[in-house]
């Protein structure tokens, strides 16, 4: 499974991890609100969409390689993502995660 998933598919994955509890080289599933978006060049000039996802315990960068935009991914949107935590530019990140946009839990 890669890219966008249904909420049911992600619910069958491992339990949610608070973003503040994520650790390098661990596979996690996190949920949060998109606080920042930017298109950033990667090595070789490949455009990447980077979203900062926050949940009240911290923030993590979610990187979508080769993308400038993704329908529904906007400031304030809620997302659930799953993937391997790595380091990018000195911060924890998840690259090309499985993801789903979710309704505002409030």
Phi and psi in degrees as a GROMACS rama.xvg file:
@    title "Ramachandran Plot"
@    xaxis  label "Phi"
@    yaxis  label "Psi"
@TYPE xy
-145.358  159.259  UNK-2
72.0081  -149  UNK-3
-67.176  141.074  UNK-4
-131.004  169.721  UNK-5
-86.3365  156.166  UNK-6
-58.5745  -38.3346  UNK-7
-59.8736  -39.93  UNK-8
-63.7079  -42.8833  UNK-9
-71.2438  -32.2295  UNK-10
-63.798  -25.0571  UNK-11
-78.9736  -11.1254  UNK-12
-75.6804  -173.969  UNK-13
-59.4021  164.172  UNK-14
-60.3917  156.397  UNK-15
-64.0303  142.519  UNK-16
-112.224  135.691  UNK-17
-64.3891  138.161  UNK-18
-56.6363  -37.7964  UNK-19
-64.9425  -16.0999  UNK-20
-99.5949  2.33229  UNK-21
-68.1454  147.14  UNK-22
-132.849  147.085  UNK-23
-55.6351  137.547  UNK-24
66.9301  26.5529  UNK-25
-118.376  140.718  UNK-26
-82.9175  128.764  UNK-27
-135.037  162.889  UNK-28
-126.479  120.082  UNK-29
-127.29  157.44  UNK-30
-131.942  137.845  UNK-31
-171.491  -177.572  UNK-32
-101.958  141.033  UNK-33
-72.6009  115.469  UNK-34
-98.3361  -27.7642  UNK-35
-148.947  148.625  UNK-36
-135.188  142.244  UNK-37
-157.585  150.313  UNK-38
-97.5682  125.985  UNK-39
-128.714  134.628  UNK-40
-71.8452  143.708  UNK-41
-109.224  176.526  UNK-42
-53.0914  139.394  UNK-43
78.9373  7.70234  UNK-44
80.0864  11.5718  UNK-45
-73.1238  127.352  UNK-46
-73.1482  140.367  UNK-47
-131.498  143.094  UNK-48
-94.0593  124.187  UNK-49
-116.111  127.195  UNK-50
-118.413  135.9  UNK-51
-95.3177  119.697  UNK-52
-104.294  128.214  UNK-53
-125.504  150.81  UNK-54
-137.709  11.3916  UNK-55
96.9067  -19.7205  UNK-56
-105.321  -12.1491  UNK-57
161.658  -170.471  UNK-58
-135.141  154.234  UNK-59
-143.258  144.794  UNK-60
-85.7859  133.205  UNK-61
-112.852  121.68  UNK-62
-111.522  126.027  UNK-63
-112.805  102.654  UNK-64
-66.9813  138.339  UNK-65
72.4605  15.369  UNK-66
-121.311  140.324  UNK-67
-103.6  -25.5978  UNK-68
-157.838  158.07  UNK-69
-136.42  128.065  UNK-70
-53.528  129.439  UNK-71
88.6268  -17.4877  UNK-72
-86.2329  108.507  UNK-73
-147.818  167.332  UNK-74
-58.0654  133.577  UNK-75
89.3357  -13.4503  UNK-76
-69.0674  148.333  UNK-77
-96.9197  135.802  UNK-78
-135.371  153.105  UNK-79
-121.416  127.751  UNK-80
-128.674  152.204  UNK-81
-136.807  134.404  UNK-82
174.15  -175.248  UNK-83
-85.7346  133.041  UNK-84
-81.9566  130.63  UNK-85
-133.139  -178.69  UNK-86
-110.419  133.088  UNK-87
-139.282  121.495  UNK-88
54.4101  38.4289  UNK-89
80.436  7.77134  UNK-90
-128.158  156.289  UNK-91
-71.2656  143.008  UNK-92
-150.507  162.189  UNK-93
-124.063  124.297  UNK-94
-102.541  133.504  UNK-95
46.4115  56.3577  UNK-96
-75.7141  163.67  UNK-97
-74.307  139.76  UNK-98
-148.396  159.926  UNK-99
-148.266  139.425  UNK-100
-82.98  136.416  UNK-101
-123.281  154.981  UNK-102
-65.0751  152.788  UNK-103
-57.1086  119.522  UNK-104
-66.3454  -13.6393  UNK-105
